[in-house]
Amino acid sequence: MDRENSRIFSKTEKMKMLYEAKAEDVEFSAAEADHEDLEAQARAIEADKRQLHEIMKKE
């Protein structure tokens, strides 16, 4: 990490970067979700957490 260019991002800024990195063009309907859909959603949430961790680590 370069100290001259280092910056501490707020949680809002980090979440914004994460959402910008995600290309989400599928709608999710909880009412029509089956077990596999719920598992996929849980995996996506975990992947988002890992991605946010990587974004924070780079900063």
C-alpha distance matrix in Angstrom:
0.0 3.8 6.2 8.9 8.1 6.8 9.8 11.7 13.9 17.4 19.0 21.1 18.3 16.7 20.3 21.0 18.1 19.6 23.1 22.3 20.9 24.1 27.2 30.0 33.4 35.5 37.4 37.8 41.1 41.2 45.0 45.1 42.3 43.4 41.9 39.8 38.4 37.4 35.7 33.8 32.7 31.5 29.5 28.0 27.0 25.3 23.5 22.3 21.0 19.1 17.7 16.7 14.9 13.0 12.2 11.0 8.9 7.1 6.7
3.8 0.0 3.8 5.5 5.5 5.8 9.5 12.2 14.7 18.4 20.6 22.3 19.3 18.4 22.1 22.3 19.6 21.6 24.8 23.6 22.6 26.1 29.0 31.9 35.2 37.6 39.5 40.1 43.5 43.7 47.5 47.7 45.1 46.4 45.0 42.9 41.3 40.4 38.9 36.9 35.7 34.7 32.7 31.0 30.0 28.6 26.7 25.2 24.1 22.4 20.7 19.5 18.1 16.2 14.8 13.8 12.3 10.0 8.8
6.2 3.8 0.0 3.8 5.5 4.9 8.3 10.9 14.1 17.5 20.1 22.0 19.3 18.8 22.6 22.9 20.7 22.9 26.0 25.1 24.6 28.0 31.0 33.7 37.1 39.4 41.0 41.5 44.7 44.8 48.6 49.1 46.5 47.9 46.5 44.7 43.0 41.8 40.5 38.6 37.1 36.0 34.4 32.6 31.2 30.0 28.4 26.7 25.2 24.0 22.5 20.7 19.4 18.1 16.5 14.7 13.8 12.2 9.9
8.9 5.5 3.8 0.0 3.8 5.7 8.7 12.1 14.9 18.3 21.3 22.6 19.6 19.8 23.5 23.2 21.1 23.7 26.6 25.2 25.0 28.6 31.4 34.1 37.4 39.9 41.6 42.4 45.7 46.0 49.8 50.3 47.9 49.5 48.4 46.5 44.6 43.6 42.5 40.4 38.8 38.0 36.4 34.3 33.1 32.1 30.4 28.4 27.3 26.2 24.3 22.5 21.7 20.2 18.1 16.8 16.3 14.2 11.8
8.1 5.5 5.5 3.8 0.0 3.8 6.5 10.2 12.3 15.9 18.7 19.7 16.4 16.6 20.3 19.7 17.5 20.3 23.0 21.5 21.3 25.0 27.6 30.4 33.6 36.2 37.9 38.9 42.2 42.7 46.4 46.8 44.5 46.2 45.3 43.3 41.3 40.4 39.4 37.2 35.6 35.0 33.4 31.1 30.0 29.3 27.3 25.2 24.5 23.5 21.3 19.5 19.2 17.6 15.1 14.2 14.2 11.7 9.2
6.8 5.8 4.9 5.7 3.8 0.0 3.8 6.9 9.5 13.1 15.8 17.3 14.4 14.2 18.0 18.1 16.0 18.5 21.5 20.5 20.3 23.7 26.8 29.3 32.7 35.0 36.5 37.1 40.3 40.5 44.3 44.8 42.4 44.0 42.9 41.1 39.2 38.1 37.0 35.1 33.3 32.4 31.1 29.0 27.5 26.7 25.1 22.9 21.8 21.0 19.1 17.0 16.3 15.3 12.9 11.3 11.5 9.7 6.5
9.8 9.5 8.3 8.7 6.5 3.8 0.0 3.8 6.2 9.7 12.7 14.0 11.3 11.7 15.4 15.5 14.0 16.7 19.4 18.8 19.1 22.3 25.4 27.6 31.0 33.3 34.4 35.0 38.1 38.2 41.9 42.7 40.5 42.3 41.4 39.8 37.7 36.4 35.7 33.8 31.7 30.9 29.9 27.6 25.9 25.4 24.1 21.5 20.4 20.2 18.3 15.7 15.6 15.2 12.3 10.5 11.8 10.6 6.9
11.7 12.2 10.9 12.1 10.2 6.9 3.8 0.0 3.8 6.6 9.5 11.5 9.6 9.7 13.3 14.1 13.3 15.5 18.2 18.3 18.8 21.6 24.9 26.7 30.2 32.1 33.0 33.2 36.1 35.9 39.6 40.6 38.4 40.2 39.1 37.8 35.7 34.1 33.5 31.9 29.6 28.6 28.0 25.8 23.7 23.3 22.5 19.7 18.2 18.5 17.1 13.9 13.8 14.3 11.6 9.0 11.0 11.0 7.4
13.9 14.7 14.1 14.9 12.3 9.5 6.2 3.8 0.0 3.8 6.5 8.0 5.8 6.3 9.8 10.4 10.0 12.3 14.7 15.0 15.9 18.4 21.7 23.3 26.7 28.7 29.4 29.7 32.6 32.6 36.2 37.3 35.1 37.1 36.3 35.1 32.7 31.2 30.9 29.2 26.7 26.0 25.5 23.1 20.9 21.0 20.2 17.1 16.0 16.8 15.0 11.7 12.5 13.3 10.1 8.2 11.3 11.3 8.1
17.4 18.4 17.5 18.3 15.9 13.1 9.7 6.6 3.8 0.0 3.8 5.3 5.2 6.3 8.7 9.8 10.7 12.5 14.3 15.4 16.7 18.7 21.9 22.9 26.3 27.9 28.2 28.3 30.8 30.6 34.2 35.6 33.6 35.7 35.0 34.1 31.6 29.8 29.9 28.4 25.6 24.9 25.0 22.6 20.0 20.5 20.2 16.9 15.6 17.3 15.9 12.2 13.4 15.1 12.2 10.2 13.7 14.3 11.5
19.0 20.6 20.1 21.3 18.7 15.8 12.7 9.5 6.5 3.8 0.0 3.8 5.5 5.1 6.1 8.5 9.9 10.5 12.3 14.1 15.3 16.6 20.0 20.6 24.0 25.3 25.3 25.1 27.5 27.1 30.7 32.1 30.0 32.1 31.3 30.6 28.1 26.2 26.3 25.0 22.1 21.3 21.6 19.3 16.5 17.2 17.3 13.9 12.6 14.8 13.7 10.0 11.6 13.8 11.5 9.8 13.5 14.7 12.7
21.1 22.3 22.0 22.6 19.7 17.3 14.0 11.5 8.0 5.3 3.8 0.0 3.8 5.4 5.1 6.1 8.6 9.8 10.5 12.1 14.2 15.4 18.3 18.7 21.9 23.4 23.3 23.5 26.0 25.9 29.4 30.9 29.2 31.6 31.3 30.5 27.7 26.1 26.6 25.0 21.9 21.7 22.2 19.5 17.0 18.4 18.2 14.5 14.1 16.5 14.9 11.5 13.9 15.7 12.9 12.2 16.0 16.6 14.6
18.3 19.3 19.3 19.6 16.4 14.4 11.3 9.6 5.8 5.2 5.5 3.8 0.0 3.8 5.5 5.0 6.2 8.6 9.9 10.5 12.3 14.4 17.3 18.5 21.7 23.7 24.2 24.8 27.6 27.9 31.5 32.6 30.8 33.1 32.8 31.6 28.8 27.6 27.8 25.8 23.1 23.0 22.9 20.0 18.0 19.1 18.2 14.6 14.5 16.2 13.9 10.7 13.2 14.1 10.7 10.5 14.1 14.0 11.9
16.7 18.4 18.8 19.8 16.6 14.2 11.7 9.7 6.3 6.3 5.1 5.4 3.8 0.0 3.8 5.4 5.1 6.3 8.7 9.9 10.6 12.6 16.0 17.3 20.8 22.5 23.2 23.5 26.5 26.6 30.3 31.1 29.0 31.0 30.3 29.0 26.5 25.2 25.0 23.1 20.6 20.2 19.8 17.1 15.1 15.7 14.8 11.3 11.0 12.4 10.2 7.0 9.4 10.5 7.5 7.4 11.1 11.5 10.1
20.3 22.1 22.6 23.5 20.3 18.0 15.4 13.3 9.8 8.7 6.1 5.1 5.5 3.8 0.0 3.8 5.4 5.0 6.2 8.5 9.8 10.6 13.9 14.5 18.0 19.4 19.8 20.0 22.8 22.9 26.6 27.5 25.5 27.7 27.3 26.1 23.4 22.1 22.3 20.4 17.6 17.6 17.6 14.7 12.6 14.0 13.3 9.6 9.9 12.2 10.2 7.4 10.6 12.2 9.7 10.2 13.9 14.5 13.6
21.0 22.3 22.9 23.2 19.7 18.1 15.5 14.1 10.4 9.8 8.5 6.1 5.0 5.4 3.8 0.0 3.8 5.4 5.1 6.1 8.5 9.9 12.6 13.6 16.7 18.8 19.4 20.3 23.3 24.0 27.5 28.3 26.6 29.1 29.1 27.7 24.8 24.0 24.4 22.1 19.4 20.0 19.8 16.5 15.1 16.8 15.5 11.9 13.0 14.9 12.2 10.0 13.4 14.0 11.0 12.2 15.7 15.4 14.4
18.1 19.6 20.7 21.1 17.5 16.0 14.0 13.3 10.0 10.7 9.9 8.6 6.2 5.1 5.4 3.8 0.0 3.8 5.5 5.1 6.2 8.7 11.7 13.6 17.0 19.3 20.6 21.5 24.8 25.6 29.2 29.6 27.7 29.9 29.6 27.8 25.2 24.6 24.5 21.9 19.7 20.2 19.3 16.1 15.1 16.2 14.3 11.0 12.2 13.1 9.9 8.2 11.5 11.2 8.0 10.0 13.1 12.3 11.8
19.6 21.6 22.9 23.7 20.3 18.5 16.7 15.5 12.3 12.5 10.5 9.8 8.6 6.3 5.0 5.4 3.8 0.0 3.8 5.4 5.1 6.4 10.0 11.4 15.1 16.8 18.1 18.7 22.0 22.6 26.3 26.6 24.4 26.4 25.9 24.1 21.6 20.9 20.7 18.2 16.0 16.4 15.5 12.3 11.4 12.6 10.6 7.3 9.0 10.2 7.1 6.1 9.8 10.0 7.9 10.2 13.0 13.0 13.3
23.1 24.8 26.0 26.6 23.0 21.5 19.4 18.2 14.7 14.3 12.3 10.5 9.9 8.7 6.2 5.1 5.5 3.8 0.0 3.8 5.3 5.1 7.9 8.6 12.1 14.0 15.1 16.0 19.4 20.4 23.9 24.2 22.5 24.8 25.0 23.3 20.3 20.0 20.3 17.6 15.2 16.4 16.0 12.3 11.8 13.9 12.2 8.9 11.4 13.1 10.2 9.6 13.4 13.7 11.6 13.8 16.8 16.6 16.8
22.3 23.6 25.1 25.2 21.5 20.5 18.8 18.3 15.0 15.4 14.1 12.1 10.5 9.9 8.5 6.1 5.1 5.4 3.8 0.0 3.8 5.4 7.3 9.4 12.4 15.1 16.7 18.4 21.8 23.3 26.7 26.7 25.1 27.5 27.8 25.8 22.8 22.9 23.2 20.1 18.1 19.5 18.6 15.0 15.0 16.8 14.5 11.5 14.1 15.0 11.6 11.3 14.9 14.3 11.8 14.5 17.3 16.2 16.4
20.9 22.6 24.6 25.0 21.3 20.3 19.1 18.8 15.9 16.7 15.3 14.2 12.3 10.6 9.8 8.5 6.2 5.1 5.3 3.8 0.0 3.8 6.5 9.3 12.6 15.1 17.3 18.6 22.3 23.6 27.1 26.7 24.7 26.6 26.6 24.2 21.7 21.9 21.5 18.4 16.9 18.1 16.6 13.1 13.7 14.9 11.9 9.7 12.4 12.6 9.0 9.8 13.1 11.9 10.1 13.4 15.5 14.4 15.4
24.1 26.1 28.0 28.6 25.0 23.7 22.3 21.6 18.4 18.7 16.6 15.4 14.4 12.6 10.6 9.9 8.7 6.4 5.1 5.4 3.8 0.0 3.8 5.9 9.4 11.5 13.7 14.9 18.6 20.0 23.4 22.9 21.0 23.0 23.1 20.8 18.1 18.5 18.4 15.2 13.7 15.3 14.0 10.4 11.4 13.2 10.5 8.5 12.0 12.6 9.7 10.9 14.3 13.7 12.6 15.7 17.8 17.4 18.5
27.2 29.0 31.0 31.4 27.6 26.8 25.4 24.9 21.7 21.9 20.0 18.3 17.3 16.0 13.9 12.6 11.7 10.0 7.9 7.3 6.5 3.8 0.0 3.8 6.4 9.1 11.9 13.9 17.6 19.7 22.8 21.9 20.4 22.5 23.2 20.7 17.8 19.0 19.2 15.7 14.5 16.9 15.7 12.1 13.8 15.9 13.3 11.8 15.4 16.0 13.2 14.7 18.0 17.2 16.1 19.4 21.4 20.6 21.8
30.0 31.9 33.7 34.1 30.4 29.3 27.6 26.7 23.3 22.9 20.6 18.7 18.5 17.3 14.5 13.6 13.6 11.4 8.6 9.4 9.3 5.9 3.8 0.0 3.8 5.8 8.2 10.2 13.9 16.1 19.2 18.4 17.1 19.5 20.5 18.4 15.2 16.4 17.2 13.8 12.3 15.2 14.7 11.1 12.8 15.5 13.6 12.1 15.8 17.0 14.8 16.0 19.4 19.3 18.4 21.2 23.5 23.2 24.2
33.4 35.2 37.1 37.4 33.6 32.7 31.0 30.2 26.7 26.3 24.0 21.9 21.7 20.8 18.0 16.7 17.0 15.1 12.1 12.4 12.6 9.4 6.4 3.8 0.0 3.8 6.6 9.7 13.1 16.0 18.5 17.3 16.7 19.3 20.9 18.8 15.5 17.4 18.6 15.2 14.1 17.5 17.1 13.8 15.8 18.7 16.9 15.7 19.4 20.6 18.4 19.8 23.2 22.9 22.0 25.0 27.2 26.7 27.8
35.5 37.6 39.4 39.9 36.2 35.0 33.3 32.1 28.7 27.9 25.3 23.4 23.7 22.5 19.4 18.8 19.3 16.8 14.0 15.1 15.1 11.5 9.1 5.8 3.8 0.0 3.8 6.5 9.8 12.7 15.0 13.6 13.0 15.7 17.5 15.5 12.2 14.3 15.9 12.8 11.8 15.5 15.5 12.7 14.9 17.9 16.6 15.9 19.5 20.9 19.4 20.8 24.0 24.2 23.7 26.5 28.6 28.6 29.8
37.4 39.5 41.0 41.6 37.9 36.5 34.4 33.0 29.4 28.2 25.3 23.3 24.2 23.2 19.8 19.4 20.6 18.1 15.1 16.7 17.3 13.7 11.9 8.2 6.6 3.8 0.0 3.8 6.6 9.8 11.9 11.2 11.1 14.4 16.6 15.5 11.8 13.4 15.8 13.4 11.7 15.4 16.3 13.8 15.2 18.6 18.1 17.1 20.3 22.3 21.1 22.0 25.3 26.0 25.4 27.7 30.2 30.5 31.4
37.8 40.1 41.5 42.4 38.9 37.1 35.0 33.2 29.7 28.3 25.1 23.5 24.8 23.5 20.0 20.3 21.5 18.7 16.0 18.4 18.6 14.9 13.9 10.2 9.7 6.5 3.8 0.0 3.8 6.3 8.9 8.4 7.8 11.1 13.3 12.6 8.8 10.0 12.8 11.0 9.1 12.7 14.3 12.3 13.4 16.9 17.0 16.3 19.2 21.4 20.8 21.7 24.7 25.8 25.6 27.6 30.0 30.8 31.7
41.1 43.5 44.7 45.7 42.2 40.3 38.1 36.1 32.6 30.8 27.5 26.0 27.6 26.5 22.8 23.3 24.8 22.0 19.4 21.8 22.3 18.6 17.6 13.9 13.1 9.8 6.6 3.8 0.0 3.8 5.4 5.4 6.1 9.9 12.6 13.0 9.5 10.4 13.8 12.9 11.2 14.3 16.5 15.2 15.9 19.3 20.0 19.4 21.9 24.3 24.1 24.8 27.7 29.0 28.9 30.7 33.2 34.1 35.0
41.2 43.7 44.8 46.0 42.7 40.5 38.2 35.9 32.6 30.6 27.1 25.9 27.9 26.6 22.9 24.0 25.6 22.6 20.4 23.3 23.6 20.0 19.7 16.1 16.0 12.7 9.8 6.3 3.8 0.0 3.8 5.5 5.0 8.4 10.6 11.9 8.8 8.4 12.2 12.3 10.3 12.7 15.6 14.8 15.0 18.2 19.6 19.2 21.1 23.8 24.1 24.6 27.1 28.9 29.0 30.5 32.9 34.3 35.1
45.0 47.5 48.6 49.8 46.4 44.3 41.9 39.6 36.2 34.2 30.7 29.4 31.5 30.3 26.6 27.5 29.2 26.3 23.9 26.7 27.1 23.4 22.8 19.2 18.5 15.0 11.9 8.9 5.4 3.8 0.0 3.8 5.7 8.7 11.6 13.4 10.9 11.0 14.7 15.2 13.7 16.1 18.9 18.4 18.7 21.8 23.2 22.9 24.9 27.5 27.8 28.4 30.9 32.7 32.8 34.3 36.7 38.1 38.8
45.1 47.7 49.1 50.3 46.8 44.8 42.7 40.6 37.3 35.6 32.1 30.9 32.6 31.1 27.5 28.3 29.6 26.6 24.2 26.7 26.7 22.9 21.9 18.4 17.3 13.6 11.2 8.4 5.4 5.5 3.8 0.0 3.8 6.5 10.1 11.3 9.0 10.3 13.7 13.8 13.2 15.9 18.1 17.8 18.9 21.8 22.8 22.9 25.2 27.4 27.6 28.7 31.2 32.6 32.9 34.8 36.9 38.1 39.2
42.3 45.1 46.5 47.9 44.5 42.4 40.5 38.4 35.1 33.6 30.0 29.2 30.8 29.0 25.5 26.6 27.7 24.4 22.5 25.1 24.7 21.0 20.4 17.1 16.7 13.0 11.1 7.8 6.1 5.0 5.7 3.8 0.0 3.8 6.8 7.8 5.4 6.6 9.9 10.2 9.8 12.4 14.6 14.6 15.8 18.4 19.5 20.0 22.2 24.2 24.7 25.9 28.2 29.6 30.3 32.0 34.0 35.3 36.6
43.4 46.4 47.9 49.5 46.2 44.0 42.3 40.2 37.1 35.7 32.1 31.6 33.1 31.0 27.7 29.1 29.9 26.4 24.8 27.5 26.6 23.0 22.5 19.5 19.3 15.7 14.4 11.1 9.9 8.4 8.7 6.5 3.8 0.0 3.8 5.5 5.3 6.4 8.8 10.0 10.8 12.6 14.5 15.4 16.8 18.8 20.1 21.2 23.1 24.8 25.7 27.2 29.1 30.5 31.6 33.3 34.9 36.4 38.0
41.9 45.0 46.5 48.4 45.3 42.9 41.4 39.1 36.3 35.0 31.3 31.3 32.8 30.3 27.3 29.1 29.6 25.9 25.0 27.8 26.6 23.1 23.2 20.5 20.9 17.5 16.6 13.3 12.6 10.6 11.6 10.1 6.8 3.8 0.0 3.8 5.5 5.2 6.3 8.7 9.9 10.7 12.4 14.3 15.5 16.8 18.4 20.0 21.5 22.9 24.4 25.9 27.4 28.9 30.4 31.9 33.2 35.0 36.7
39.8 42.9 44.7 46.5 43.3 41.1 39.8 37.8 35.1 34.1 30.6 30.5 31.6 29.0 26.1 27.7 27.8 24.1 23.3 25.8 24.2 20.8 20.7 18.4 18.8 15.5 15.5 12.6 13.0 11.9 13.4 11.3 7.8 5.5 3.8 0.0 3.8 5.4 5.0 6.1 8.6 9.8 10.5 12.2 14.3 15.4 16.3 18.3 20.1 21.1 22.2 24.3 25.7 26.8 28.4 30.2 31.4 32.9 34.8
38.4 41.3 43.0 44.6 41.3 39.2 37.7 35.7 32.7 31.6 28.1 27.7 28.8 26.5 23.4 24.8 25.2 21.6 20.3 22.8 21.7 18.1 17.8 15.2 15.5 12.2 11.8 8.8 9.5 8.8 10.9 9.0 5.4 5.3 5.5 3.8 0.0 3.8 5.4 5.1 6.2 8.7 9.8 10.4 12.4 14.3 15.1 16.4 18.6 20.0 20.7 22.4 24.4 25.5 26.6 28.6 30.1 31.4 33.1
37.4 40.4 41.8 43.6 40.4 38.1 36.4 34.1 31.2 29.8 26.2 26.1 27.6 25.2 22.1 24.0 24.6 20.9 20.0 22.9 21.9 18.5 19.0 16.4 17.4 14.3 13.4 10.0 10.4 8.4 11.0 10.3 6.6 6.4 5.2 5.4 3.8 0.0 3.8 5.4 5.0 6.2 8.7 9.8 10.6 12.5 14.2 15.3 16.8 18.6 19.8 21.1 22.9 24.5 25.7 27.2 28.8 30.5 32.0
35.7 38.9 40.5 42.5 39.4 37.0 35.7 33.5 30.9 29.9 26.3 26.6 27.8 25.0 22.3 24.4 24.5 20.7 20.3 23.2 21.5 18.4 19.2 17.2 18.6 15.9 15.8 12.8 13.8 12.2 14.7 13.7 9.9 8.8 6.3 5.0 5.4 3.8 0.0 3.8 5.4 5.1 6.2 8.6 9.9 10.7 12.3 14.3 15.5 16.7 18.3 20.1 21.3 22.8 24.4 25.9 27.1 28.9 30.7
33.8 36.9 38.6 40.4 37.2 35.1 33.8 31.9 29.2 28.4 25.0 25.0 25.8 23.1 20.4 22.1 21.9 18.2 17.6 20.1 18.4 15.2 15.7 13.8 15.2 12.8 13.4 11.0 12.9 12.3 15.2 13.8 10.2 10.0 8.7 6.1 5.1 5.4 3.8 0.0 3.8 5.4 5.0 6.1 8.7 9.9 10.4 12.2 14.3 15.3 16.2 18.3 19.9 20.9 22.3 24.3 25.5 26.9 28.8
32.7 35.7 37.1 38.8 35.6 33.3 31.7 29.6 26.7 25.6 22.1 21.9 23.1 20.6 17.6 19.4 19.7 16.0 15.2 18.1 16.9 13.7 14.5 12.3 14.1 11.8 11.7 9.1 11.2 10.3 13.7 13.2 9.8 10.8 9.9 8.6 6.2 5.0 5.4 3.8 0.0 3.8 5.4 5.0 6.3 8.7 9.7 10.5 12.5 14.3 15.1 16.5 18.5 19.9 20.9 22.6 24.3 25.7 27.2
31.5 34.7 36.0 38.0 35.0 32.4 30.9 28.6 26.0 24.9 21.3 21.7 23.0 20.2 17.6 20.0 20.2 16.4 16.4 19.5 18.1 15.3 16.9 15.2 17.5 15.5 15.4 12.7 14.3 12.7 16.1 15.9 12.4 12.6 10.7 9.8 8.7 6.2 5.1 5.4 3.8 0.0 3.8 5.4 5.1 6.4 8.7 9.9 10.8 12.6 14.3 15.5 16.8 18.7 20.1 21.3 22.8 24.7 26.3
29.5 32.7 34.4 36.4 33.4 31.1 29.9 28.0 25.5 25.0 21.6 22.2 22.9 19.8 17.6 19.8 19.3 15.5 16.0 18.6 16.6 14.0 15.7 14.7 17.1 15.5 16.3 14.3 16.5 15.6 18.9 18.1 14.6 14.5 12.4 10.5 9.8 8.7 6.2 5.0 5.4 3.8 0.0 3.8 5.4 5.1 6.1 8.6 9.9 10.6 12.2 14.2 15.3 16.6 18.4 20.0 21.0 22.7 24.7
28.0 31.0 32.6 34.3 31.1 29.0 27.6 25.8 23.1 22.6 19.3 19.5 20.0 17.1 14.7 16.5 16.1 12.3 12.3 15.0 13.1 10.4 12.1 11.1 13.8 12.7 13.8 12.3 15.2 14.8 18.4 17.8 14.6 15.4 14.3 12.2 10.4 9.8 8.6 6.1 5.0 5.4 3.8 0.0 3.8 5.4 5.0 6.1 8.7 9.8 10.3 12.2 14.1 15.1 16.2 18.2 19.7 21.0 22.7
27.0 30.0 31.2 33.1 30.0 27.5 25.9 23.7 20.9 20.0 16.5 17.0 18.0 15.1 12.6 15.1 15.1 11.4 11.8 15.0 13.7 11.4 13.8 12.8 15.8 14.9 15.2 13.4 15.9 15.0 18.7 18.9 15.8 16.8 15.5 14.3 12.4 10.6 9.9 8.7 6.3 5.1 5.4 3.8 0.0 3.8 5.4 5.0 6.4 8.8 9.8 10.6 12.5 14.4 15.3 16.6 18.4 20.1 21.4
25.3 28.6 30.0 32.1 29.3 26.7 25.4 23.3 21.0 20.5 17.2 18.4 19.1 15.7 14.0 16.8 16.2 12.6 13.9 16.8 14.9 13.2 15.9 15.5 18.7 17.9 18.6 16.9 19.3 18.2 21.8 21.8 18.4 18.8 16.8 15.4 14.3 12.5 10.7 9.9 8.7 6.4 5.1 5.4 3.8 0.0 3.8 5.4 5.1 6.4 8.7 9.9 10.6 12.6 14.4 15.4 16.5 18.7 20.3
23.5 26.7 28.4 30.4 27.3 25.1 24.1 22.5 20.2 20.2 17.3 18.2 18.2 14.8 13.3 15.5 14.3 10.6 12.2 14.5 11.9 10.5 13.3 13.6 16.9 16.6 18.1 17.0 20.0 19.6 23.2 22.8 19.5 20.1 18.4 16.3 15.1 14.2 12.3 10.4 9.7 8.7 6.1 5.0 5.4 3.8 0.0 3.8 5.4 5.1 6.1 8.6 9.7 10.5 12.3 14.2 15.1 16.6 18.7
22.3 25.2 26.7 28.4 25.2 22.9 21.5 19.7 17.1 16.9 13.9 14.5 14.6 11.3 9.6 11.9 11.0 7.3 8.9 11.5 9.7 8.5 11.8 12.1 15.7 15.9 17.1 16.3 19.4 19.2 22.9 22.9 20.0 21.2 20.0 18.3 16.4 15.3 14.3 12.2 10.5 9.9 8.6 6.1 5.0 5.4 3.8 0.0 3.8 5.4 5.0 6.1 8.5 9.8 10.4 12.2 14.0 15.4 16.8
21.0 24.1 25.2 27.3 24.5 21.8 20.4 18.2 16.0 15.6 12.6 14.1 14.5 11.0 9.9 13.0 12.2 9.0 11.4 14.1 12.4 12.0 15.4 15.8 19.4 19.5 20.3 19.2 21.9 21.1 24.9 25.2 22.2 23.1 21.5 20.1 18.6 16.8 15.5 14.3 12.5 10.8 9.9 8.7 6.4 5.1 5.4 3.8 0.0 3.8 5.4 5.1 6.2 8.7 9.9 10.5 12.2 14.4 15.6
19.1 22.4 24.0 26.2 23.5 21.0 20.2 18.5 16.8 17.3 14.8 16.5 16.2 12.4 12.2 14.9 13.1 10.2 13.1 15.0 12.6 12.6 16.0 17.0 20.6 20.9 22.3 21.4 24.3 23.8 27.5 27.4 24.2 24.8 22.9 21.1 20.0 18.6 16.7 15.3 14.3 12.6 10.6 9.8 8.8 6.4 5.1 5.4 3.8 0.0 3.8 5.5 5.0 6.3 8.7 9.9 10.4 12.5 14.5
17.7 20.7 22.5 24.3 21.3 19.1 18.3 17.1 15.0 15.9 13.7 14.9 13.9 10.2 10.2 12.2 9.9 7.1 10.2 11.6 9.0 9.7 13.2 14.8 18.4 19.4 21.1 20.8 24.1 24.1 27.8 27.6 24.7 25.7 24.4 22.2 20.7 19.8 18.3 16.2 15.1 14.3 12.2 10.3 9.8 8.7 6.1 5.0 5.4 3.8 0.0 3.8 5.3 5.0 6.2 8.6 9.7 10.7 12.7
16.7 19.5 20.7 22.5 19.5 17.0 15.7 13.9 11.7 12.2 10.0 11.5 10.7 7.0 7.4 10.0 8.2 6.1 9.6 11.3 9.8 10.9 14.7 16.0 19.8 20.8 22.0 21.7 24.8 24.6 28.4 28.7 25.9 27.2 25.9 24.3 22.4 21.1 20.1 18.3 16.5 15.5 14.2 12.2 10.6 9.9 8.6 6.1 5.1 5.5 3.8 0.0 3.8 5.4 5.0 6.1 8.5 10.0 10.9
14.9 18.1 19.4 21.7 19.2 16.3 15.6 13.8 12.5 13.4 11.6 13.9 13.2 9.4 10.6 13.4 11.5 9.8 13.4 14.9 13.1 14.3 18.0 19.4 23.2 24.0 25.3 24.7 27.7 27.1 30.9 31.2 28.2 29.1 27.4 25.7 24.4 22.9 21.3 19.9 18.5 16.8 15.3 14.1 12.5 10.6 9.7 8.5 6.2 5.0 5.3 3.8 0.0 3.8 5.5 5.1 6.0 8.7 10.0
13.0 16.2 18.1 20.2 17.6 15.3 15.2 14.3 13.3 15.1 13.8 15.7 14.1 10.5 12.2 14.0 11.2 10.0 13.7 14.3 11.9 13.7 17.2 19.3 22.9 24.2 26.0 25.8 29.0 28.9 32.7 32.6 29.6 30.5 28.9 26.8 25.5 24.5 22.8 20.9 19.9 18.7 16.6 15.1 14.4 12.6 10.5 9.8 8.7 6.3 5.0 5.4 3.8 0.0 3.8 5.4 4.9 6.2 8.8
12.2 14.8 16.5 18.1 15.1 12.9 12.3 11.6 10.1 12.2 11.5 12.9 10.7 7.5 9.7 11.0 8.0 7.9 11.6 11.8 10.1 12.6 16.1 18.4 22.0 23.7 25.4 25.6 28.9 29.0 32.8 32.9 30.3 31.6 30.4 28.4 26.6 25.7 24.4 22.3 20.9 20.1 18.4 16.2 15.3 14.4 12.3 10.4 9.9 8.7 6.2 5.0 5.5 3.8 0.0 3.8 5.5 5.3 6.6
11.0 13.8 14.7 16.8 14.2 11.3 10.5 9.0 8.2 10.2 9.8 12.2 10.5 7.4 10.2 12.2 10.0 10.2 13.8 14.5 13.4 15.7 19.4 21.2 25.0 26.5 27.7 27.6 30.7 30.5 34.3 34.8 32.0 33.3 31.9 30.2 28.6 27.2 25.9 24.3 22.6 21.3 20.0 18.2 16.6 15.4 14.2 12.2 10.5 9.9 8.6 6.1 5.1 5.4 3.8 0.0 3.8 5.5 5.2
8.9 12.3 13.8 16.3 14.2 11.5 11.8 11.0 11.3 13.7 13.5 16.0 14.1 11.1 13.9 15.7 13.1 13.0 16.8 17.3 15.5 17.8 21.4 23.5 27.2 28.6 30.2 30.0 33.2 32.9 36.7 36.9 34.0 34.9 33.2 31.4 30.1 28.8 27.1 25.5 24.3 22.8 21.0 19.7 18.4 16.5 15.1 14.0 12.2 10.4 9.7 8.5 6.0 4.9 5.5 3.8 0.0 3.8 5.4
7.1 10.0 12.2 14.2 11.7 9.7 10.6 11.0 11.3 14.3 14.7 16.6 14.0 11.5 14.5 15.4 12.3 13.0 16.6 16.2 14.4 17.4 20.6 23.2 26.7 28.6 30.5 30.8 34.1 34.3 38.1 38.1 35.3 36.4 35.0 32.9 31.4 30.5 28.9 26.9 25.7 24.7 22.7 21.0 20.1 18.7 16.6 15.4 14.4 12.5 10.7 10.0 8.7 6.2 5.3 5.5 3.8 0.0 3.8
6.7 8.8 9.9 11.8 9.2 6.5 6.9 7.4 8.1 11.5 12.7 14.6 11.9 10.1 13.6 14.4 11.8 13.3 16.8 16.4 15.4 18.5 21.8 24.2 27.8 29.8 31.4 31.7 35.0 35.1 38.8 39.2 36.6 38.0 36.7 34.8 33.1 32.0 30.7 28.8 27.2 26.3 24.7 22.7 21.4 20.3 18.7 16.8 15.6 14.5 12.7 10.9 10.0 8.8 6.6 5.2 5.4 3.8 0.0
